[in-house]
Amino acid sequence: MQDRFERKISYLRLSVTDLCNLRCRYCMPEEGIPKRPHDEILTFEELTEIVGAAVELGVTKVRITGGEPLVRRGITDLCADLRAIPGLKELAVTTNGVLLPELAKPLKEAGVDRVNISLDTLDPVKYRELTRCGELQQVLDGIEAAREAGLAPIKLNAVLMGGFNDDEIEDLVELTRTRDLQMRFIELMPVGPGASFAPEAFIPCAEVLARVPELVPEGHAGVSRQYRLPGGAGTVGLITPISHEFCSECNRIRVTSDGKLKPCLHSAEEIPLRGLHGEALREAIRRGVLHKPASHDILQPGVRTAGERTMNAIGG
């Protein structure tokens, strides 16, 4: 499945809920969000039908997102249903890690290949401040549970924020020296509450290379530029939506938990999928792919992107 710019679209990020058990300052308002009526959220049957249609059209990788996808009741059942779709080669989950101590093994047994875990700081006090209610140790326990369950390779995601966690760059990189982890730094984006951060919070990922100059380039993995410490067991990834446009390499589409296909994270365009079946569903997905823009608008600190939803409502 190709878009108008000959990019092969093979990756679907599937949001299963916009709810979360944390309140990260760059993602959600402090009071949380109004809970949608149950009938506004896609059922497991609808989610599975959408993924099945996307796979028929050429999608080979699905990442389950949220909100926090592990708060969705029966999430392992959904994973097992998706894993059974012929042609799906990779099934992954993005999570804050809080519920992984209990769910890592069941997720693996349901067919999940690997997980991405948010880890913006190694300081328990700062973690509680950023998430407003989280405990860092739960996430560290979740990372260990994922490792023991074989959900590998484990990717750790840190949103880089000047004045908050840029003083921990070296410590976060150091995690990859002896452990087979992928530590990924992501530039803060002006999406939702993130748009209200002070300009100095928006620092480029080049700061990672300035702080750790011994990192050795290892090419690209999707939209991530890869590096490694000399002799390091793991890798370091830099994802640069603001300082370096990577749209020409983007191979993904997103589906929100209420059934809208988003061709681009930073666009307001949404194509309804709910209620469609068979060829009508496949045609809507094709239309979404053909509507994927060549690139998003230039992202600027303090200027909210065109997409009206917050990240928890889009699917990270």
Secondary structure as UniProt FT lines:
FT   TURN            4..5
FT   STRAND          11..15
FT   TURN            25..27
FT   TURN            30..31
FT   HELIX           38..40
FT   HELIX           44..56
FT   TURN            57..58
FT   STRAND          61..65
FT   HELIX           69..71
FT   TURN            73..74
FT   HELIX           75..83
FT   TURN            86..87
FT   STRAND          90..95
FT   TURN            98..99
FT   HELIX           100..110
FT   STRAND          114..118
FT   HELIX           124..131
FT   HELIX           136..149
FT   STRAND          154..160
FT   TURN            162..165
FT   HELIX           166..168
FT   HELIX           169..178
FT   STRAND          181..187
FT   HELIX           192..196
FT   HELIX           199..201
FT   HELIX           206..211
FT   TURN            213..214
FT   STRAND          216..221
FT   TURN            222..223
FT   STRAND          224..228
FT   TURN            230..231
FT   STRAND          235..239
FT   TURN            241..243
FT   HELIX           247..249
FT   STRAND          252..255
FT   TURN            257..258
FT   STRAND          260..262
FT   TURN            265..266
FT   STRAND          271..272
FT   TURN            274..275
FT   HELIX           278..290
FT   TURN            301..302
FT   HELIX           311..314
//
